[in-house]
Amino acid sequence: MNAGTNHMKNPVPPGYSVISGRSNQTLNAYLGTCVGVALCDHKADVGGLIHIILPEPTGNNSQENPENYAATGLPIFIDSIMRKGAARERLEATVAGGALVGPLSELDMELDIGGKTIDIVEKILDAQKIHIKSMETGGLFSCKLGLNLFNWESRIDPIGMPSADDERELERPSRDQLAKTIENIRAVPQVLLKAIRMIQDEKSDISAVAREMRQDQVICSRVLRICNSAYFGRKIAVDSIDRALILMGERQVLRLMLSSAFEDFFSKNARGYSLCKGGLFYHAAGTAMICERLAGLTGIIAPDRAYTAGLLHDIGKVVLDQYTGNAFPFFYRRTQIEGDELTAVERDVFGVSHDEVGEMLARQWGLPDSITDVIRHHHYPENASVSVELVHLVYLADLIMSRVMVGQELERIDTSSLASRLERIGFRKDQFAGLIDNIPSNLFDVQYH
């Protein structure tokens, strides 16, 4: 499969590979628990990179994309690169990733998804007598594996590592400053608030919101642009909201409306919480999609309710992000190198965390209690009181997103109670890899479009 470009330079998404002849480009894989393998044959001028998610298939999804797994994807990748002219005896490999992304728990050590993936990669390369030129695996933080397609050099670098020039004195906003910032956050259009409330109410008439949405030209134009994007690949042009509603259904159109509208609320900066331009929004949108899929697997929460909750779970970062920029080196060191949980670092720096600030913002906007509960407790879902299953779903989606789709934002999530949190929504701890395997494939198309 070939991945396009976006806010990251020539990224190879999880579960994808790219093979190329000589060109003036660099392929990059952004790796947490995932493992990246770069192969090249200097003499044949051919090389490529594969981004592997899991060690081996976990269920019935293996035929959908065998490149997700080391056991099936790496042999396919090797065969493909040889069909492009590479000789097995000349191939050189660079291997990276498989981190135990902290803060670590006993369950992390027990599951060790990255470690198991690395073991299979090494066995396959050894069996095929492919020389490993460089290998940096394991550790506690994410990295970027790059393959230069012009000189066939591979590099392994930490993601978003600040330079010495980035070090600045920490700015600690007062409670009054935070309250003022929350007050000055621009108002959410009423049609969006109405949509959120109605999606959370399963008995509501969604068509009423869809009718009202037609009257907002800005929202309509955004939804139509998304409907006609390459992501949906529609051969028939969607030239009106009515047409979109017929082709896609009311609830799907409302989800698109919410995503496109809230994109503006998240900072586009590449510093602060983000490790890349637009990282905050990409993380929110990806969490929403995973949450929707998990809801479908459990059947305990309506998928559109889960999607909306996942989209809004980190809204408190909108407030703190403007203060996080100056503190970026401190946050990076604490979360990415030392492996501390994000909310703990926020409280050390600001005296308040993004989930607490998000609750204040949610109450100012008048969001439903179920969404407010998610925003406030998505890091520690056992503290939820309004919609406990929904908060647990968002926690799990957030965790999966932070482990697989790295390179987007600073995020470290506590997993010390993961087993009981999985059990609360009907999963066993040994099913965690299978849940990662159920990530919707179009998630990567959205993130890397």
Residue pairs with C-beta under 8 A, 6 or more apart in sequence:
1 15
1 16
1 17
1 18
1 65
1 67
2 16
2 18
3 10
3 11
3 12
3 13
3 16
3 18
3 444
3 448
4 448
4 449
5 11
5 448
6 447
6 448
6 449
7 276
7 277
7 278
7 279
7 282
8 28
8 30
8 276
8 407
8 448
9 26
9 28
10 18
10 25
10 26
10 27
10 28
11 28
11 29
11 30
11 407
11 448
12 18
12 27
12 28
12 29
12 36
12 49
12 50
12 51
13 51
13 444
13 447
13 448
14 34
14 51
14 52
14 53
14 68
14 404
14 405
14 439
14 444
15 51
15 52
15 53
15 65
15 67
15 68
15 73
15 441
15 444
16 50
16 51
16 67
16 444
17 48
17 49
17 50
17 51
17 67
17 73
17 77
17 80
18 27
18 48
18 49
19 46
19 47
19 48
19 77
19 80
19 81
19 84
20 27
20 46
20 47
20 48
20 149
21 45
21 46
21 84
21 149
22 45
22 149
22 150
23 149
23 150
24 149
24 150
25 149
25 150
26 146
26 147
26 148
26 149
27 38
27 48
27 49
27 146
27 147
27 149
28 49
28 144
28 145
28 146
28 147
29 36
29 49
29 50
29 51
29 96
29 97
29 144
29 145
29 146
30 142
30 144
30 159
30 405
30 406
30 407
31 51
31 96
31 97
31 98
31 99
31 142
31 143
31 144
31 145
31 406
32 97
32 99
32 101
32 114
32 142
32 402
32 403
32 404
32 406
33 97
33 98
33 99
33 100
33 101
33 113
33 114
33 117
33 403
33 404
34 51
34 52
34 53
34 97
34 98
34 114
34 117
34 404
34 406
35 52
35 70
35 95
35 96
35 97
35 98
35 114
35 117
35 118
35 121
35 137
36 49
36 50
36 51
36 52
36 95
36 96
36 97
36 145
37 49
37 50
37 52
37 74
37 77
37 93
37 94
37 95
37 121
37 125
38 47
38 48
38 49
38 93
38 94
38 95
38 145
38 147
38 154
39 47
39 48
39 49
39 77
39 78
39 81
39 86
39 91
39 92
39 93
39 130
40 46
40 47
40 48
40 86
40 91
40 92
40 147
40 152
40 154
41 47
41 81
41 85
41 86
41 87
41 90
41 91
41 92
42 90
42 92
42 152
43 87
43 90
44 84
44 85
44 86
44 87
44 90
45 85
45 152
46 81
46 84
46 85
46 86
47 81
47 86
47 147
47 149
47 152
48 77
48 80
48 81
48 147
49 145
49 147
50 67
50 73
50 74
50 77
52 67
52 68
52 69
52 70
52 73
52 74
52 117
52 121
53 68
53 69
53 404
53 436
53 437
53 439
54 68
54 69
54 70
54 113
54 117
54 433
54 436
54 437
55 69
55 70
55 71
55 113
55 116
55 117
55 119
55 120
55 433
56 69
56 70
56 71
56 72
56 120
57 66
57 68
57 69
57 71
57 72
57 437
58 433
58 434
58 437
59 434
59 437
61 68
61 437
61 438
62 68
62 69
62 72
64 441
65 441
66 72
66 73
66 76
67 73
67 76
67 77
68 437
70 117
70 120
70 121
70 124
71 120
71 124
74 120
74 121
74 124
74 125
75 124
78 88
78 91
78 124
78 128
78 130
81 91
82 88
88 128
88 129
88 130
89 129
91 130
91 131
92 130
92 131
92 132
92 133
93 125
93 130
93 131
93 132
93 133
94 132
94 133
94 134
94 135
94 145
94 147
94 154
94 156
95 118
95 121
95 122
95 125
95 132
95 134
95 135
95 136
95 137
96 135
96 136
96 137
96 143
96 145
96 156
97 114
97 117
97 118
97 137
97 143
97 145
98 114
98 115
98 117
98 118
98 137
98 138
99 114
99 137
99 138
99 139
99 140
99 141
99 142
99 143
100 108
100 109
100 112
100 114
100 115
100 138
100 139
100 140
101 140
101 141
101 142
101 339
101 402
101 403
101 406
101 412
102 140
102 141
102 338
102 339
102 340
102 412
103 339
103 340
103 341
103 412
103 413
103 414
103 415
103 416
104 140
104 339
104 415
105 414
105 415
105 416
105 417
105 418
106 416
107 415
107 418
107 419
107 429
107 432
108 415
110 429
111 429
111 432
111 433
113 432
113 433
113 436
114 137
114 138
115 138
118 137
118 138
122 132
125 132
133 154
134 154
134 156
136 143
136 156
140 337
140 339
141 158
141 336
141 337
141 339
142 158
142 159
142 336
142 406
142 407
143 156
143 157
143 158
143 159
144 155
144 156
144 157
144 158
144 159
144 407
145 154
145 155
145 156
146 154
146 155
146 156
146 157
147 153
147 154
148 154
148 155
158 336
159 275
159 336
159 406
159 407
160 275
160 276
160 332
160 336
160 407
160 410
161 332
162 328
162 329
162 332
166 328
166 329
167 329
168 326
168 327
168 329
169 326
170 326
170 327
170 330
170 349
171 323
171 326
171 327
172 349
172 350
172 351
173 181
173 323
173 350
175 351
175 352
178 319
178 350
178 352
178 357
179 360
181 319
181 322
182 319
182 357
182 360
182 361
182 364
183 364
185 265
185 318
185 319
185 361
185 364
187 365
188 265
188 365
189 216
189 219
189 261
191 209
191 212
191 213
191 215
191 216
191 219
192 219
192 257
192 258
192 261
192 262
193 365
193 366
193 367
194 209
194 212
195 209
195 213
195 254
195 257
195 258
196 258
196 308
196 312
196 367
196 368
196 371
197 204
197 367
197 368
198 204
198 205
198 206
198 208
198 209
199 206
199 251
199 254
199 304
199 305
199 308
200 305
200 308
200 368
200 370
200 371
201 368
202 302
202 305
206 250
206 251
206 254
207 250
209 250
209 254
210 241
210 245
210 250
210 253
210 254
213 219
213 220
213 223
213 241
213 253
213 254
213 257
214 220
214 241
214 242
219 257
219 260
219 261
220 241
222 257
222 260
222 261
223 241
223 244
223 253
223 256
223 257
223 260
224 238
224 239
224 240
224 241
224 244
225 260
226 232
226 256
226 259
226 260
227 234
227 238
227 244
227 247
227 248
227 253
227 256
228 234
228 237
228 238
229 449
230 449
231 442
231 445
231 446
231 449
234 247
236 247
238 244
238 247
241 253
244 253
245 253
248 256
251 304
254 304
255 288
255 292
255 304
255 307
255 308
258 308
258 311
259 285
259 288
259 311
262 281
262 284
262 311
262 312
263 281
263 285
265 315
265 318
266 278
266 280
266 281
266 284
266 317
266 318
267 273
267 274
267 280
267 318
267 321
267 322
268 277
268 278
269 277
269 321
269 325
270 276
270 277
270 279
271 324
271 325
271 328
272 280
272 321
272 322
272 324
272 325
272 328
273 279
273 280
273 317
273 320
273 321
273 324
273 331
273 409
273 410
273 411
274 280
274 321
274 408
274 409
274 410
275 407
275 408
275 409
275 410
276 282
276 407
276 408
279 407
279 408
279 409
280 314
280 317
280 318
280 321
280 408
280 409
282 405
282 408
282 447
283 314
283 401
283 402
283 405
283 408
283 409
283 411
284 310
284 311
284 312
284 313
284 314
285 311
285 446
285 447
286 401
286 405
286 408
286 443
286 446
286 447
287 310
287 311
287 313
287 314
287 394
287 397
287 398
287 401
288 306
288 307
288 308
288 309
288 310
288 311
288 397
289 307
289 310
289 440
289 442
289 443
289 446
290 310
290 397
290 400
290 401
290 439
290 440
290 443
291 306
291 307
291 309
291 310
291 393
291 394
291 397
292 303
292 304
292 306
292 307
292 310
292 440
293 303
293 438
293 439
293 440
294 306
294 393
294 396
294 397
294 425
294 435
294 438
295 301
295 302
295 303
295 305
295 306
295 307
295 393
296 303
297 435
297 438
298 389
298 393
298 425
298 426
298 427
300 389
300 425
300 426
301 387
301 389
301 390
301 393
305 370
305 390
306 390
306 393
306 394
306 397
308 371
309 370
309 371
309 374
309 390
309 391
309 393
309 394
310 393
310 394
310 397
310 398
312 362
312 367
312 371
312 374
312 375
313 358
313 374
313 375
313 378
313 394
313 398
314 354
314 358
314 398
315 358
315 361
315 362
315 375
316 353
316 354
316 355
316 356
316 357
316 358
316 359
316 360
316 361
316 375
317 324
317 354
317 358
318 361
319 354
319 357
319 358
319 360
319 361
320 346
320 350
320 354
320 357
323 350
324 331
324 410
327 349
330 345
330 349
331 345
331 349
331 410
332 410
334 340
334 345
334 348
335 341
335 342
335 345
335 410
335 411
335 412
336 410
336 412
339 412
340 412
341 379
341 412
341 413
341 414
342 353
342 354
342 379
342 410
342 411
342 412
342 413
343 353
343 354
343 355
343 379
344 353
346 352
346 353
346 354
347 353
353 379
355 375
355 376
355 377
355 378
355 379
356 376
358 375
358 376
359 372
359 375
359 376
361 375
362 371
362 372
362 375
362 376
363 372
367 375
369 386
369 387
370 386
370 387
370 390
372 386
373 384
373 385
373 386
373 387
373 390
373 391
374 384
374 387
374 390
374 391
374 394
376 384
377 383
377 384
377 391
378 391
378 394
378 395
378 398
379 395
379 398
379 413
379 414
380 414
381 388
381 391
381 392
381 394
381 395
381 421
381 424
382 417
382 420
382 421
382 424
384 390
384 391
384 392
388 424
389 424
389 425
392 421
392 424
392 425
393 425
395 413
395 421
396 421
396 422
396 425
396 435
398 411
398 413
399 413
399 415
399 418
400 435
400 436
400 439
402 411
402 412
402 413
403 436
404 436
404 439
405 443
405 447
408 447
418 429
418 432
419 429
422 428
422 429
422 431
422 432
427 435
